[in-house]
Amino acid sequence: MLSDRFTVERELGRGGMGQVLLAHDQLLDRPVAIKVLTAEASTAIGADRFHREIHLTARLVHPNIVPLFDSGESEGSLYYVMPFINGGTLRDRLAGQGSLPSVDVIRILSDLAEALAYAHGLGVVHRDLKPENIFWHGGRAILADFGIAVSTGAVLGNLTQPGLVIGSSSYISPEQCSGERPDGRADLYSLGCVAFELLTGQPPYNRPSAAALLAAHLLAPIPAVRSIRPELDHRLDTLCRQLMAKSPDDRPASAAEVLGALRELHDSTPQPATTVRMQRPVTAAAEGRAGVPDEVARLINQGRDLWTNAVQGGERMRPRLEMAKVYLEKALALMPSNALAMIHLASVYTVQGARGFTEREPAFRRAQELRLQALALDDNLGDVHIWLGIHFLYWEDDTDEAGRELRRGVELAPDDTTGRRFLAVWLKIAGRLPEALEQMRVAVSLAPEAPFQRVGLGDILMALGRYDESIAPLREALRLAPGYEAALERLEMSSHRAGRHEEALDARRTLLGVRGEHERAALLEAESRQEGWLIARERDLRRDLVALEQAAATGDPFSEERTSRQLADRLIILHAELGDWSKAMDWVERSYYHRPGRLRRLLTDFPYDRHGLERDSRYVRLLRTAGLTDLLS
């Protein structure tokens, strides 16, 4: 019944609303799951409403949400297409384990609350949260079936139609039972029911029929988790009861509020101890630096710190690099055979050449000479390997060699905060996000007053889809460095994706003010008050887009003279924020043709979710051409 685009392999599951098929999508050249609605459900929903709401939910791109690729109608049945997730659902885990440990449940609920906060912030309510719709994949919970869930509101008013809500009766909110149009708090009720089952191994209400189940949701007392598992934290039991309150007004006001409660529970749960050694400054007594005069060590520290501040970009980048060069050359004049001064000076030459502050080729040659000299002088100095790794990662596009050097550097210098930070970045680019988070937390503990490290932590939490959690380190970065644009940019994105729109507005308005765009900041404020944050934000993003497209038309969109983020990168991020994935893919392709080796970092090291590109048929072909099929998972 489906078009020739799909080769159906087998049925994955069947429920009251329809069936799910495993198929191969010839256009996207990948396995997909196709939800085909029954003819009855298709008629009740209606094709116009279905396609209108599918268009809305197709904009949901979040690490904890299974995206929608496409939708259609065939022989009177509506269908939509999702990626095939090669992992079990929470229903499978419950069947195999019964109840789950509370620490696992807290992590699962946090993932789901992150997904719901994002969706609710965009005005989308799931309406059909249940273990069958939640996958466990890659160490996280992923919420599926937004396509049908957002449409079922059209038919929930008539619960007598057979097969439309039976499969979800154990988790349906009282207001849905009454035929009311639900808001995001209905999803929170269902989340509470799922939490109850994960903790106890059984749903909150067991009744012999669907009608009796609906009556229980409306009228029966709220069951207590601790009546079945009395050893559980009473706060977890309280949260479940609050989520399952009969009246929406008695539940938490938002998924973000639920996340706050879950974070308190997570933080108070015993975690494996982590031993962290604090960073030592470069002194004569430091490991691997014996015999270095204190004056030389002081000069190296100053040069290194100036380089670290300069490489982040901004108006003061050029003078900071020049000052760093002076300090490091003075250190080498006092001690010509100092490998540490050489490796840092090599980094200065590299950035000066890359940014156009001096001729590129002579600068790169001099940098390479210094790196080789440093390596020959002291192969056991961690800093040498760390800075070699940074060079390979950002300037040579050699991810494999970068990983080897960074790992070796951290082994030799485990207290080096720069090494930990860039090893975390490399792990993030390699797709090893839990390890990246661990390394970045160590980096922050080694340098708690460094705003650069806090932004790095925020970056990895964003890549994990933990937007609400990323807000705290980004705010801390701004406390340490007010007006830090990288922190403001990410704070706006994280607050927006976490559904915290007032905070997102404040961050974006501040970012515009820091850039001197005061009239635009005032316009954003006025539009947000008049028409709402979502409309105001999209309009402001499109103002950004006009300016960037004009700059790209008149200049080099791949230049890195001011910052390592190219104009093309900014266009990709902006199109992704607007949901213009085809246009984002245009720039991904152009960037690949300009500098092929940079593609992995382009897809994994910037604040947008590359999975939105998967709906474009060019994406799979490009990854296969580039040998990056591991990014298709």
Residue, then its C-alpha position, 0 to 999 in steps of 0.5 A: m500500500l505504500s509507495d515504491r519509495f519504501t521496501v517493507e521488511r516486517e511488522l514491528g508492532r501493532g496497536g489500536m491506532g495502527q501498525v508500525l512497519l520496518a522498511h528501507d527508505q530508498l530516498l534516504d537510503r536507510p532503515v525507517a519505522i513507518k507508523v500506518l494509522t488504521a482507516e478509522a483513525s485516519t478518518a477521525i483525524g482527517a488528512d488536513r489536520f494530520h498534515r498540519e500537525i505533522h508539519l509542526t511536530a516535524r520541527l521537533v529536533h532534540p536528542n531525546i525525541v525520535p524525529l519525523f522524516d516524512s508523512g503521507e497518505s496511501e489508500g485511505s490510511l495516513y502514515y508518517v516516517m521515523p528513523f528505526i531505533n535499534g534498541g528496546t523500549l521501556r516496555d521491553r525493560l519492564a518485561g525483562q526486569g520488572s521494577l527498575p532501580s530508582v537511580d535509573v528511573i531518575r535518569i529516564l524521567s530526566d531525559l523525558a522531562e527534557a524532551l517534554a520541556y522542549a516540545h511544550g515550549l514549542g506548543v506541542v503536547h505529546r498526549d500518548l506517553k507510555p512505555e511502548n513509546i519510549f526507547w532506551h538507546g545509547g544510554r538515554a531515554i528517547l521519546a517516540d510517536f509525537g506524530i500520532a500523539v499530537s493528532t489524537g486530541a482530535v478523537l479523544g473527545n469520543l472515547t466510545q470509538p473502538g481502538l482509538v485510546i485503548g492502548s494508552s488507557s493506563y496512562i491517560s490523564p483525567e482531562q483527556c478522559s473527560g474529552e477536554r483539550p489537554d495542555g502540557r500538564a496532561d503529559l506530566y500526568s502520563l509521566g507520573c504513571v510511567a514513573f509509577e510503573l518503572l518503580t513498581g513494575q505495575p501501572p498505577y491502576n489495574r482494571p478489567s476494562a478500558a472504561a474502568l481504567l478511565a474511571a479510575h484515572l478520574l476518581a480513584p485515589i492516587p496510589a503511593v509508590r512507597s506502599i509497594r517499595p517502602e525503601l524508596d526516597h519519600r521525595l520520589d514518591t511525593l513527586c509521582r503523586q504530584l504528577m498524578a494529581k487529578s487536577p492539572d492545577d495541582r500538578p507541577a506547572s511545567a516539565a522544567e519544574v519537574l526537572g528541578a525536582l529530579r535534579e535534587l533527587h539525582d544530586s542527593t543519590p550516592q554516586p561513584a567517587t571521583t578522585v581529581r587532582m588539582q592543576r599545578p601552575v608551571t613552576a620549577a618544581a612542577e613535574g617534567r619542568a625541573g630546572v626551569p627558573d621561576e621567571v621563565a615559568r612566569l613568562i610561559n604562564q602569561g603567554r599561555d593564558l593570553w593565548t587561551n583568552a585570544v583564541q576565543g575570538g573578539e576584538r582583543m584577539r590580535p593584541r593578545l596574540e602579539m603579547a603572548k608571542v612577546y612573553l614566550e619569545k622572552a622565555l625562550a631567550l632566557m632558556p632556549s631549550n624549553a619545550l613548553a615555551m616552544i609548543h605554546l609559541a607554535s600555537v601562537y604562530t598557528v593562530q596568527g597565520a590562520r586568522g590572517f594576522t601574518e602570512r599563513e604559510p610562513a607562520f605554519r612552517r615556523a609553528q611546525e618547526l617549533r612543535l618538532q623541536a619541542l617533541a624532540l626535546d621532551d617527549n614525556l612532557g604532557d603539554v607538548h602532546i596536548w598542544l599537538g592534539i589541539h593543533f591536529l584537531y583544529w588546524e589539520d582536521d586529523t581527528d584520529e591523530a588529535g585523539r592519540e595526542l590528547r590522550r597521551g597528554v592527559e596521561l602524562a599531565p592529568d592535572d592539566t585543565t587545558g588537556r582535560r578540556f580539549l580531550a572532552v571536546w575530542l570525545k564529544i566530536a567522536g560521539r562519546l558524550p558520557e566520557a566527554l561529560e566526565q572529562m569536562r567536569v574534571a576540567v571545570s574542577l581543575a579551573p573553577e574560575a575559568p569561564f571558558q571551561r564552564v561554556g565547554l561544560g554547557d556545550i556537552l550538556m547541550a549535546l546530550g539534550r540536557y538543556d535545563e542542566s546546561i543553564a547553570p554552568l552558562r550562567e556561572a560563565l557569565r558571572l565570571a565574564p559578564g558579556y561573554e558572547a559564547a555563553l550568552e548565545r548558548l544560554e539563549m538556546s538552552s533556555h529556549r529549548a528548555g521551555r524557559h522563554e523569559e530567560a531566553l528573552d533576557a539572554r537574547r536581549t542581552l546578547l544583542g545589547v552586548r553587540g551594540e544592537h540596542e534598537r533590535a533588542a528593544l524590537l525583540e522585547a516589544e514583539s515578544r510582549q505583543e505576539g509571544w516569544l516564539i514569533a518574536r524569536e523567529r523574526d529576530l533570527r530571520r533578521d540575523l539571517v538577512a545580514l549573514e546572507q548578505a555578508a556571505a554574498t559579498g565576502d568569503p563565507f569560509s574565512e576564519e580570520r576573526t574566529s574558528r566559527q566560519l560564516a558558513d557555520r553560523l548560517i548552518i546553525l541559524h537555518a537549523e534554529l529556524g527548522d530550514w534543514s534543506k538550506a542548512m544542508d546546502w551549507v553543509e555540502r558547500s563547507y565539505y567541498h571547501r574543506p572535506g576534513r572538517l566535516r566531522r567537527l562541523l556536524t558534532d562540535f557546534p550548538y545544533d542537533r545534526h539529526g535534523l539533517e537526516r531528513d535530507s537525502r543528501y545527508v546519508r550520501l555525503l556521510r558515506t562519501a566522507g567515510l563518516t557512517d558512524l554518525l548515522s546512528 
